[in-house]
C-alpha cells in the first residue's frame, strides 16, 4: 500500500513537471531574442566545462572527482536548477535561429532538445539520489551527465549562431 502510494506520488510529480515544461516552452517561444537573452541565469561555467570535458573525453583514470567536489563545481542545487531553466531558454534561442538558417536550425534545435532531455533525466536522477540515498557514485554520474548535456547545448547553440547570425553571436557568447 505504501509502495503504491509512493509510486503514484512520483508519477504525479513527473506528470506535473511535464506539464510545467510544456507551458514554459510555449511561453518562451513567444518571446523576443533580447528577452530570451535576459532570461539566462548565471551558472558556474568553468566548473561545468571542466566536468563536461572530463566526461566527454575520458583519460586513462576515469574515477574523476568526488561527488561533493562536483556538486560544488556546478553550484549545488541552485546551479543545477539554473542549468535546467537555462536549457529551455537555449532551445528557444535555437528556434529563433531557424528564421536565418532553417535547415541547420531545425537539426540543431532537435539535437539540443535531446540534450535537454538528458539534462532533465540527470536532474531527476540527482534529486532521487539525494532523497532516496542512491549513493555518491550514482549521484556523481548524474552530475557529470547534467554538466555534459548543458555544455553540449551551449556549444551547439554557439556554433549555430556563429554560422547563421554572426552579428548576434558575440552577444550570445557573452550572455552564456
C-alpha positions in Angstrom: 0.0 0.0 0.0 2.7 2.5 1.0 4.8 1.5 -2.1 1.9 2.1 -4.5 1.1 5.5 -2.8 4.8 6.4 -3.2 4.8 5.3 -6.8 1.6 7.3 -7.5 3.2 10.4 -5.9 6.3 10.0 -8.0 4.3 9.7 -11.2 2.2 12.7 -10.3 5.3 14.8 -9.7 6.7 13.7 -13.0 3.4 14.4 -14.8 3.2 17.9 -13.3 6.8 18.5 -14.2 6.0 17.6 -17.8 3.0 20.0 -17.9 5.2 22.7 -16.4 7.8 22.2 -19.1 5.2 22.3 -21.9 3.8 25.6 -20.6 7.2 27.1 -20.1 8.3 26.1 -23.6 5.2 27.6 -25.2 5.8 30.9 -23.2 9.4 31.1 -24.2 8.7 30.6 -27.9 6.7 33.8 -28.0 9.5 35.9 -26.5 11.8 38.2 -28.5 15.5 37.3 -28.8 16.6 40.1 -26.4 14.0 38.9 -23.8 15.4 35.3 -24.0 18.9 36.5 -23.5 17.8 38.4 -20.4 16.3 35.2 -19.0 19.6 33.4 -19.0 20.7 32.8 -15.4 24.4 32.8 -14.5 25.9 29.3 -14.0 29.3 28.1 -12.9 30.7 27.9 -16.4 34.3 26.9 -15.5 33.2 24.0 -13.3 30.6 22.8 -15.8 33.1 22.9 -18.6 35.8 21.1 -16.7 33.4 18.3 -15.7 31.9 18.0 -19.2 35.3 17.9 -20.9 36.5 15.2 -18.4 33.3 13.2 -19.0 33.2 13.6 -22.8 37.0 12.9 -23.3 37.9 10.2 -20.7 41.5 9.7 -19.8 43.3 6.6 -18.5 41.9 7.2 -15.0 38.2 7.7 -15.1 37.5 8.0 -11.4 37.2 11.7 -11.7 36.3 14.0 -8.8 34.3 13.1 -5.8 30.5 13.8 -5.8 30.9 16.5 -3.2 33.5 18.4 -5.2 31.4 18.1 -8.4 28.4 19.4 -6.5 30.4 22.5 -5.6 31.7 22.9 -9.1 28.2 23.2 -10.6 27.0 25.5 -7.8 25.0 22.9 -5.9 21.2 22.7 -6.1 20.9 26.3 -7.3 23.4 25.7 -10.1 21.6 22.6 -11.2 18.3 24.4 -11.2 19.8 27.2 -13.2 21.2 24.8 -15.8 17.7 23.2 -16.1 16.0 26.6 -16.5 18.6 27.8 -19.0 18.2 24.7 -21.1 14.7 25.7 -22.1 15.9 29.2 -23.0 18.8 27.8 -25.1 16.3 25.7 -27.0 14.1 28.7 -27.6 17.2 30.6 -28.8 17.9 27.8 -31.3 14.4 28.0 -32.5 14.9 31.7 -33.2 17.9 30.8 -35.4 15.6 28.9 -37.7 14.5 32.2 -39.1 18.0 32.7 -40.5 19.0 29.2 -41.2 16.0 26.9 -41.4 17.6 23.6 -42.3 20.5 23.7 -39.8 18.4 25.5 -37.2 15.9 22.6 -37.1 18.6 20.0 -36.8 20.5 21.8 -34.1 17.3 22.6 -32.2 16.3 18.9 -32.2 19.8 17.8 -31.0 19.5 20.4 -28.3 16.1 19.1 -27.3 17.6 15.7 -26.9 20.5 17.2 -24.8 17.8 18.9 -22.8 16.0 15.6 -22.1 19.3 14.1 -21.0 19.8 17.1 -18.6 16.3 16.7 -17.2 16.8 13.0 -16.6 20.1 13.7 -14.9 18.4 16.4 -12.7 15.7 13.9 -11.7 18.4 11.3 -11.0 20.3 13.7 -8.8 17.1 14.6 -7.0 16.1 11.0 -6.5 19.6 10.1 -5.4 19.6 12.8 -2.8 16.2 11.9 -1.4 16.4 8.1 -1.7 20.1 7.7 -1.0 21.4 6.1 -4.2 24.9 6.6 -3.1 27.5 9.0 -4.2 28.7 7.0 -7.2 25.3 7.3 -9.0 24.9 11.0 -7.9 28.3 11.7 -9.3 27.4 10.1 -12.6 24.2 12.1 -12.9 26.0 15.4 -12.1 28.5 14.6 -14.8 25.7 13.9 -17.3 23.9 17.1 -16.4 27.1 19.1 -16.9 27.9 17.4 -20.2 24.4 17.9 -21.6 24.4 21.6 -20.7 27.9 22.0 -22.1 26.9 20.4 -25.4 23.8 22.6 -25.6 25.9 25.7 -25.2 28.4 24.5 -27.8 25.7 23.6 -30.3 23.9 26.9 -29.9 27.1 29.0 -30.2 28.2 27.1 -33.4 24.7 27.6 -34.9 24.8 31.4 -34.2 28.4 31.6 -35.5 27.3 30.1 -38.8 23.9 31.7 -39.0 23.9 35.1 -37.4 27.4 36.4 -36.6 26.0 39.7 -35.5 24.3 38.1 -32.6 27.0 35.6 -31.9 29.1 37.9 -29.7 26.1 38.9 -27.6 25.1 35.3 -27.1 28.6 34.2 -26.2 28.8 37.0 -23.6 25.5 36.0 -22.1 26.5 32.4 -21.8 
